[in-house]
């Protein structure tokens, strides 16, 4: 958890430098288009983790400029983004817990602990479910 005035890249840099070998099997990750640029190379140099930018097929732009006299490019209103379902699925799992539906906690540490508890319960439920 970080303050609202900390950008995503800055927060990710702090997070990735703090894991410091805690996850030796972590070798690859997926990020959204906000992490493009020199950040990807920095992560590879500092942590050895490769990051892949998951982009929409239209490049993330719904409205585009077209040259004079040329028809505008047709951009779909909805586009499936590969690997995005992983993140959205985790949010959906966490959303099943009423305490996480709203941010009522005074201390960020309480919210963090509640997230850990919800994920532990979710994983335990998935492990004990048995073969389907």
N, C-alpha and C positions, 0 to 999 in steps of 0.2 A: 504494500500500500504506500502511496506517495501523495504529496499535496497536489491540488488541482493545477497548480502553475508549473508542474514538471511535465515536459513533453514526453511523448511515447518513446522516442529514441533515447533520450537521456535516462528515463526510467529503465529501459531495457539494458542500457550499458551498465548501470549500477547493479541490476539483477544478475547479468551474465558475469560480471567480474566478481560478484560475491559468492557464486556457486562453487568456484575454486576447487574443482575436482570432486565435488560431492556426487556428481552423476557421471561416472566414467563411461557409461554406455551411450550417453547423449552425443550424437554425432551430426544430426541433421534436424532442421526445423523449418516450418513454413510460416511466413509472415505476410502481412498485407502490403499494399502499395505504398503505405506511409514510410516504409523502411528502405526504400530504394536509395541508391547512391553509395557514398563512401562507407556508410554504416555496415553494409554487408561484408566488405573487405576487412574492416576493422574487427568484426566479430571473428572472421576466419583467422586473422593473425593473432589475436589475443587469446581466444578460447579454443581454436581448432574446430569449431562447429560451423558447418555449412548451412546457410539459410537460403531458402528458395522463395522468391516473391510469387505469391499466388495472385494473378491478375485476371481481370475480366477479359473476355475475347475482344471487346471493343476498346480496351485500354483504360476503362473506367470513366470514359467520357460519354455522356448520353446525348449531348448536343455538340455538334462539330461544325467547323467552318468548311465551306466548299468554295472552290474557285468560281469566279463569275462565269456564268453560262453552263456550269456543270451541275448535275443534280446532286442534292445532298446525300451523303451516305446513310443508308438505313441502319439504324441502331436499335436492337431489340430492347423493349422495356424491362424484360427480365432475362437474366443470363445466369446459368448455373456456373458457379465458381468452384473449380476442383479443390478439394481438401478443406473448404470452408465449413463443410458439414461437421467436421470434427469439433471445431470451436463452438459452433451453434449447438451441437448435441450436448456438450458439457454444460452450457448455459441452461439448456432445457432440463437436464438432470438436476441442476442446482435449484431451478425454479420450482421444483416439486416440494420444496421445504418452505413452509409458510414464513418462518423466521427470516428467510433470505428474500422474501418477496418485496419488502421495503427495507430501507436503511434506517432502522430505529436505534441502532447501537450508539452509545456515547463514545466508546473507545474503539479505534480501528482494530485493535488486537482482539476484541470480542468478535467483530465481524469475521476476522481472519480465522479465528478458532471455530466459529460456526461453519465456515466454508470447509475447513478440514474435516469436521465431524460429518457434514452432509456428504462429502466425497467418500469418506470411509464407509458410511452406511450404504451408499450407492454401490460401491465396489463389493462390499460384503454381500449385498443382496444379489448382485450379478454372479458372484462366485458360488453362492449356495443354491442358486436357481436350478442347477443341474443341466444335463444335456437336453436340448429341445428337439 
